[in-house]
Amino acid sequence: MRVFVASLATETNTFSPIPTDRSSFLSAFYAPPGAHPPTPTLCSAVFPVLRDRARRDGFTLIEGTATWAEPGGLVQRETFESLRDEILAQLRAALPVNAIVLGLHGAMVAQGEDDCEGDLIARARAIAGPDTVIGATFDPHSHLTPKRVENLDILNAFLEFPHTDFVARAEQAVDLVLRAARREIRPVISTFDCRMIDVLPTSQQPMRGFVDRLRALEGQDRILSASIIHGFLAGDVPELGTRIAIVTDNAPERGKRLARETGNALFAMRGTTSMPKLGIGPALVRAAGAAATAGAPVVLADIWDNPGGGVAGDGTLILDAMMKAGMDDIAVGTIWDPIAVMFCLAAGEGARIALRFGGKSGPGAGEPIDADVIVRRVVAEAWQSFGASRVPLGASAVVRPAGTHIDIILNTNRTQAFDPDIFAGMDIDIAAKRYLLVKSTNHFHAAFKPIAAEILYVDAGTHYPSDPRRTRYRNLTRAIWPRHEDPHGAET
């Protein structure tokens, strides 16, 4: 047996002013054939999983390119096509193959191409032929298109949000692909359009129980895999929205019925699933009250100024409000500001400098902060963890405004906060802090919950398109909730 694997992934915020080009992929993660590290990344966990299976099962694994760009704006067309064609050329050179496994995100949009993943999958199918088994893993914050379903045999999205199961779902996808290649199963994908878009965290009810019940169905009654495609609020594409995907062992009617039943049950939960959100003022009042009696830091999540959603992550609204309120003992992870980092690197550790940081990428996320700061730490290449993967922060610095105990991480590689080691790696003792201010919608939750006195989700009203009722979608071609109260009955 011969198996080809590759990964091409990013999440495109079509409203973001931050262009995504080849340098965006090279600076975030790029591994040519054979160079993928032993640790997984969010969208390339299929590589180490397949290596392990190849050693155990004795098949030939041919590795293509694996690359990821931090979420941003539209992918430059030349960049997408060159990376796509690089992988397709590797596939041609690998022929014949019995199976193809692709690690994808599912929300990549390039200039002139709304369905990058569908385009890649369809071209791979045309090269490999109809008998080759093709499977792919997806982030649930993606778009499920007919082109993808038509050309895939196995479709597996992470079920958890935060995505703590990305390795487990890669293992499941790989196992199903291998079983299909050995003709032990005949997978069929069935889908249902929920006609909705919402925030669906599995770290709380009702989604916690919903996902547990869905996962329990896998392996029973010829159900091989069940996935919820949440959709991506900031992706203005025709297929925007939530969908259910069920993979059965040649039981399409059962798959269609389960997808419809599951989708209708999820639609009935609309509007009840999102995290409880507070404005800046109420959040600071609650945080101060909790910190007064807590023996652990209070975590405030700046949920919409989140680089994981394609925005800059240089917003200052919450930090500025905290400083003006006289709040102290704060650790901030992070503010994206390559220029400020460059100044700190030049000044060196221990220097006191006048620094302007944050608020530079555009309107809506606050003004730059001007302060005399002590440069407490500079690192040429900082990292944080996300489960078993390592996420680069790039060159980074910790600055402390003079007369305070506020430690602010400034970084050069845009990324959201995933793990408390984002602070530990920069020598910030979070046990000595009353407040942790992180930029993340929910991926921080799993790792921060054990060390937090309380977690507050703060809606700072930034420019991320977080309200689909008001977002000016131009390419959405059908009615979805909450833009329409009865989308299933509305004319499309």
Summary of the structure (lengths in Angstrom):
residues: 492
radius of gyration: 22.6
end to end distance: 45.7
largest distance: 68.4
contacts: 1809
relative contact order: 0.12
helix: 30%
strand: 27%
